[in-house]
């Protein structure tokens, strides 16, 4: 009985041992890299960003108008005063609107004015209204080589002590750095 029992245990255990999977190849040893401090500090590869920037810069007149902030100036001359009136915060928006400070319309004040603009080729027409008191209509031409707008304007006073008066002269815009 003992012999049969030992024989049965031997057959069962050999069957269990043969049922286990055996590796077909040698086991892989996991390799880890060790990092040393300051090993790449002497070699720095310069990265040129110019080609990427050139692709991102505006190409059309509309893109240039919206991409930059502008500084506008118009020439004004009357019997009592002559000189430039400027607005350093002229902003064109992608939806055809434009905003600037009221300093472009008169000698004082700093409220925000809104208007519209249209682009046809490299010609831009700007219409800005200050309440019901004045309208400024500018006809500018965009020069791609200098990235400036130059042209003329018509300023009409609708209400107030100077109602009915108008002024015409030159207007220019350049990118506000």
C-alpha positions as a Markdown table, in Angstrom:
| # | Residue | x | y | z |
|---|---|---|---|---|
| 1 | Unk | 0.0 | 0.0 | 0.0 |
| 2 | Unk | 2.8 | 2.3 | 0.8 |
| 3 | Unk | 4.4 | 1.6 | -2.6 |
| 4 | Unk | 1.2 | 2.5 | -4.4 |
| 5 | Unk | 0.8 | 5.6 | -2.4 |
| 6 | Unk | 4.3 | 6.8 | -3.1 |
| 7 | Unk | 4.0 | 5.9 | -6.7 |
| 8 | Unk | 0.7 | 7.8 | -7.0 |
| 9 | Unk | 2.2 | 10.9 | -5.3 |
| 10 | Unk | 5.2 | 10.7 | -7.7 |
| 11 | Unk | 3.1 | 10.5 | -10.8 |
| 12 | Unk | 0.9 | 13.4 | -9.7 |
| 13 | Unk | 3.8 | 15.6 | -8.7 |
| 14 | Unk | 5.7 | 14.9 | -11.9 |
| 15 | Unk | 2.5 | 15.8 | -13.9 |
| 16 | Unk | 2.2 | 19.1 | -12.0 |
| 17 | Unk | 5.8 | 19.9 | -12.6 |
| 18 | Unk | 5.6 | 19.2 | -16.3 |
| 19 | Unk | 2.4 | 21.4 | -16.5 |
| 20 | Unk | 4.3 | 24.6 | -15.5 |
| 21 | Unk | 5.6 | 26.8 | -18.3 |
| 22 | Unk | 9.3 | 27.0 | -18.9 |
| 23 | Unk | 11.0 | 30.0 | -20.5 |
| 24 | Unk | 12.1 | 29.4 | -24.0 |
| 25 | Unk | 14.9 | 31.9 | -24.0 |
| 26 | Unk | 17.2 | 33.2 | -21.4 |
| 27 | Unk | 15.5 | 35.6 | -19.1 |
| 28 | Unk | 15.8 | 39.3 | -19.9 |
| 29 | Unk | 17.7 | 41.5 | -17.5 |
| 30 | Unk | 16.1 | 44.8 | -17.0 |
| 31 | Unk | 18.5 | 47.6 | -17.7 |
| 32 | Unk | 18.2 | 51.0 | -16.0 |
| 33 | Unk | 20.0 | 54.1 | -16.9 |
| 34 | Unk | 21.6 | 56.2 | -14.3 |
| 35 | Unk | 21.6 | 60.0 | -14.8 |
| 36 | Unk | 24.6 | 62.0 | -13.9 |
| 37 | Unk | 24.2 | 65.6 | -12.8 |
| 38 | Unk | 25.4 | 68.3 | -15.3 |
| 39 | Unk | 26.4 | 65.8 | -18.1 |
| 40 | Unk | 24.8 | 67.9 | -20.8 |
| 41 | Unk | 25.5 | 71.4 | -19.5 |
| 42 | Unk | 28.4 | 72.1 | -21.8 |
| 43 | Unk | 26.5 | 71.3 | -25.0 |
| 44 | Unk | 23.5 | 73.5 | -25.9 |
| 45 | Unk | 21.9 | 73.3 | -29.3 |
| 46 | Unk | 20.6 | 76.6 | -30.5 |
| 47 | Unk | 17.0 | 76.5 | -31.7 |
| 48 | Unk | 16.0 | 79.0 | -34.4 |
| 49 | Unk | 12.4 | 80.1 | -34.1 |
| 50 | Unk | 12.5 | 82.5 | -37.1 |
| 51 | Unk | 10.8 | 80.1 | -39.6 |
| 52 | Unk | 8.0 | 79.4 | -37.1 |
| 53 | Unk | 7.5 | 83.1 | -36.4 |
| 54 | Unk | 7.5 | 84.0 | -40.1 |
| 55 | Unk | 4.7 | 81.6 | -40.7 |
| 56 | Unk | 2.7 | 83.0 | -37.8 |
| 57 | Unk | 3.0 | 86.6 | -38.8 |
| 58 | Unk | 0.1 | 88.3 | -40.6 |
| 59 | Unk | 0.1 | 88.3 | -44.4 |
| 60 | Unk | -3.0 | 90.3 | -45.5 |
| 61 | Unk | -3.9 | 93.9 | -44.7 |
| 62 | Unk | -6.8 | 92.7 | -42.5 |
| 63 | Unk | -4.5 | 90.4 | -40.6 |
| 64 | Unk | -1.9 | 93.2 | -40.1 |
| 65 | Unk | -4.6 | 95.6 | -38.8 |
| 66 | Unk | -5.9 | 93.1 | -36.3 |
| 67 | Unk | -2.6 | 91.6 | -35.3 |
| 68 | Unk | -1.0 | 94.9 | -34.1 |
| 69 | Unk | -2.0 | 97.8 | -31.9 |
| 70 | Unk | -1.7 | 101.1 | -33.7 |
| 71 | Unk | -0.7 | 104.6 | -32.9 |
| 72 | Unk | -2.7 | 107.2 | -34.9 |
| 73 | Unk | -2.0 | 110.9 | -35.6 |
| 74 | Unk | -3.9 | 113.4 | -37.6 |
| 75 | Unk | -2.9 | 117.0 | -38.4 |
| 76 | Unk | -5.2 | 119.7 | -37.3 |
| 77 | Unk | -4.9 | 123.4 | -38.1 |
| 78 | Unk | -7.2 | 126.3 | -37.1 |
| 79 | Unk | -6.9 | 130.0 | -36.5 |
| 80 | Unk | -6.0 | 129.4 | -32.9 |
| 81 | Unk | -4.1 | 126.1 | -32.9 |
| 82 | Unk | -2.2 | 123.8 | -35.3 |
| 83 | Unk | -0.4 | 120.5 | -34.6 |
| 84 | Unk | -0.9 | 116.8 | -34.3 |
| 85 | Unk | -3.7 | 115.1 | -32.4 |
| 86 | Unk | -2.8 | 111.5 | -31.6 |
| 87 | Unk | -4.3 | 108.4 | -30.1 |
| 88 | Unk | -1.7 | 105.8 | -29.0 |
| 89 | Unk | -4.2 | 103.0 | -28.5 |
| 90 | Unk | -5.9 | 102.5 | -31.9 |
| 91 | Unk | -7.1 | 98.9 | -32.1 |
| 92 | Unk | -8.7 | 97.1 | -35.1 |
| 93 | Unk | -10.9 | 94.1 | -34.3 |
| 94 | Unk | -11.6 | 91.2 | -36.5 |
| 95 | Unk | -15.4 | 91.9 | -36.7 |
| 96 | Unk | -14.9 | 95.2 | -38.6 |
| 97 | Unk | -14.9 | 97.5 | -35.6 |
| 98 | Unk | -12.2 | 99.8 | -34.4 |
| 99 | Unk | -11.7 | 101.5 | -31.0 |
| 100 | Unk | -9.5 | 104.3 | -29.8 |
| 101 | Unk | -9.3 | 107.0 | -27.2 |
| 102 | Unk | -11.2 | 110.2 | -27.8 |
| 103 | Unk | -7.9 | 112.2 | -28.0 |
| 104 | Unk | -7.9 | 111.5 | -31.8 |
| 105 | Unk | -11.2 | 113.5 | -32.1 |
| 106 | Unk | -10.4 | 116.5 | -29.9 |
| 107 | Unk | -7.7 | 118.1 | -27.9 |
| 108 | Unk | -8.9 | 116.8 | -24.5 |
| 109 | Unk | -10.7 | 113.8 | -23.1 |
| 110 | Unk | -9.8 | 110.2 | -22.8 |
| 111 | Unk | -13.0 | 108.2 | -23.2 |
| 112 | Unk | -13.1 | 105.1 | -25.4 |
| 113 | Unk | -14.6 | 105.6 | -28.9 |
| 114 | Unk | -15.8 | 102.9 | -31.2 |
| 115 | Unk | -16.3 | 102.9 | -34.9 |
| 116 | Unk | -16.1 | 100.7 | -38.0 |
| 117 | Unk | -13.6 | 100.1 | -40.7 |
| 118 | Unk | -13.7 | 98.5 | -44.2 |
| 119 | Unk | -10.8 | 97.1 | -46.2 |
| 120 | Unk | -10.7 | 97.1 | -50.0 |
| 121 | Unk | -7.3 | 95.9 | -51.3 |
| 122 | Unk | -4.8 | 98.0 | -49.4 |
| 123 | Unk | -7.3 | 100.9 | -48.8 |
| 124 | Unk | -8.9 | 101.3 | -45.4 |
| 125 | Unk | -11.9 | 103.5 | -44.6 |
| 126 | Unk | -12.4 | 104.3 | -40.9 |
| 127 | Unk | -15.6 | 105.9 | -39.5 |
| 128 | Unk | -15.6 | 106.9 | -35.8 |
| 129 | Unk | -18.4 | 108.7 | -34.1 |
| 130 | Unk | -18.1 | 110.6 | -30.9 |
| 131 | Unk | -21.7 | 110.6 | -29.4 |
| 132 | Unk | -23.7 | 112.9 | -31.6 |
| 133 | Unk | -21.1 | 115.6 | -31.6 |
| 134 | Unk | -18.6 | 114.6 | -34.3 |
| 135 | Unk | -17.7 | 112.1 | -37.0 |
| 136 | Unk | -14.2 | 111.3 | -38.2 |
| 137 | Unk | -13.9 | 109.6 | -41.6 |
| 138 | Unk | -10.4 | 108.5 | -42.6 |
| 139 | Unk | -9.3 | 107.2 | -46.0 |
| 140 | Unk | -5.9 | 105.5 | -45.5 |
| 141 | Unk | -3.7 | 103.3 | -47.7 |
| 142 | Unk | -1.6 | 100.5 | -46.2 |
| 143 | Unk | 2.1 | 100.4 | -47.3 |
| 144 | Unk | 3.3 | 96.9 | -46.9 |
| 145 | Unk | 7.0 | 97.8 | -47.1 |
| 146 | Unk | 6.8 | 100.3 | -44.2 |
| 147 | Unk | 3.8 | 98.7 | -42.4 |
| 148 | Unk | 2.2 | 102.1 | -42.1 |
| 149 | Unk | -1.1 | 103.7 | -43.0 |
| 150 | Unk | -1.2 | 107.1 | -44.6 |
| 151 | Unk | -4.0 | 109.1 | -46.0 |
| 152 | Unk | -6.5 | 111.8 | -45.3 |
| 153 | Unk | -9.4 | 112.4 | -43.0 |
| 154 | Unk | -12.6 | 114.5 | -42.8 |
| 155 | Unk | -13.7 | 115.7 | -39.4 |
| 156 | Unk | -17.2 | 117.1 | -39.0 |
| 157 | Unk | -18.6 | 118.7 | -35.9 |
| 158 | Unk | -22.3 | 118.0 | -35.7 |
| 159 | Unk | -23.4 | 119.6 | -32.3 |
| 160 | Unk | -22.0 | 122.1 | -29.9 |
| 161 | Unk | -20.4 | 125.5 | -30.3 |
| 162 | Unk | -18.7 | 124.6 | -33.5 |
| 163 | Unk | -21.5 | 122.8 | -35.1 |
| 164 | Unk | -21.4 | 122.8 | -38.9 |
| 165 | Unk | -17.6 | 123.1 | -39.0 |
| 166 | Unk | -15.3 | 120.5 | -40.6 |
| 167 | Unk | -11.6 | 120.0 | -41.1 |
| 168 | Unk | -9.6 | 118.0 | -43.6 |
| 169 | Unk | -6.0 | 117.1 | -43.6 |
| 170 | Unk | -3.6 | 114.1 | -43.4 |
| 171 | Unk | -3.8 | 111.1 | -41.0 |
| 172 | Unk | -1.2 | 108.4 | -40.4 |
| 173 | Unk | -0.9 | 105.3 | -38.3 |
| 174 | Unk | 2.0 | 103.2 | -37.4 |
| 175 | Unk | 2.5 | 100.1 | -35.2 |
| 176 | Unk | 2.6 | 101.0 | -31.5 |
| 177 | Unk | 5.6 | 99.2 | -30.0 |
